[in-house]
Amino acid sequence: MAAREFPLAPLQRMAWLFLVLPALAVAVGVLVMPRAQDTPVPAIAGPLMIALVMLGPLLALRRRRIALDGHTLAVAATFYTRRVAVDALDLAQARIVDLGEHTELSPLLGLNRFGLPGLQAGHYLLRDRRRAFCLLTRRDRVLVLPQRDGKLLLLSPERPRDLLDRLRELATPPPRR
């Protein structure tokens, strides 16, 4: 069975600009640097290294995905991946929330994370002191998936109801004959 992907809510332009504008500034700086015959190589190497260091997060930003592969929910969030069996989720408690109204579920402290304006990915401590794996690109329609071990998954699929319905279908045992 092929994995079924659930598109994420679009990433805000601010997140892209946060990485692209500094990279462009470094590139322009390299291009307008005076070209003297006696310019040592290390003077050019610094800006080039900065540009290369910025390339990693820019590429990681493209790695965002929510997929169901059989009975496993796979979440790729920049540098992080989380795979959870559907049976390990407490779907009776799952819900779609607005983090502006349910502030206790807002990420408070990043434990091992990647964040930009409009993107939170990785492991976080929430305001209610629970731990969560997050892939958030918006805060108004967040799918909260409690795990049976007490941790949470906070996800921002474009259509959270579709993902939740599909998870509940997979968790429902087939009827006996």
Long-range contacts (C-beta under 8 A, 24 or more apart in sequence): 1-69, 1-70, 3-67, 3-68, 3-69, 3-74, 4-67, 4-68, 4-69, 4-166, 5-65, 5-66, 5-67, 6-66, 6-67, 6-68, 6-157, 6-158, 6-159, 6-162, 6-163, 6-166, 7-66, 7-157, 7-158, 7-159, 8-64, 8-65, 8-66, 8-135, 8-137, 8-156, 8-157, 8-158, 9-137, 9-138, 9-141, 9-156, 9-157, 9-158, 10-137, 10-158, 11-61, 11-64, 11-118, 11-119, 11-137, 12-117, 12-118, 12-119, 12-137, 12-138, 14-116, 14-117, 14-118, 15-61, 15-116, 15-117, 15-118, 15-119, 16-61, 18-116, 18-117, 19-54, 19-57, 19-58, 19-61, 19-116, 20-58, 22-54, 23-51, 23-54, 23-55, 23-58, 26-50, 26-51, 26-54, 27-51, 57-114, 60-114, 61-116, 61-119, 64-121, 64-135, 64-137, 66-135, 66-155, 66-157, 66-163, 68-163, 68-166, 68-167, 68-170, 71-170, 73-145, 73-153, 73-167, 75-133, 75-135, 75-153, 75-155, 77-114, 77-121, 77-122, 77-133, 77-134, 77-135, 78-114, 78-119, 78-121, 78-122, 79-114, 79-121, 79-122, 80-112, 80-113, 80-114, 80-121, 80-122, 80-123, 80-133, 82-133, 82-153, 84-145, 84-147, 84-153, 86-167, 86-170, 86-171, 87-171, 88-147, 88-148, 88-149, 89-145, 89-146, 89-147, 89-148, 89-153, 89-167, 89-171, 90-146, 90-147, 90-148, 91-145, 91-164, 91-167, 91-168, 91-171, 93-146, 94-143, 94-144, 94-145, 94-146, 94-164, 94-167, 95-143, 95-144, 96-141, 96-142, 96-143, 96-144, 96-160, 96-161, 96-164, 97-142, 97-144, 98-139, 98-140, 98-141, 98-142, 99-136, 99-139, 99-140, 99-142, 100-139, 100-140, 103-127, 104-128, 105-132, 105-142, 105-144, 105-152, 105-154, 106-139, 107-132, 107-134, 107-136, 107-154, 124-154, 126-152
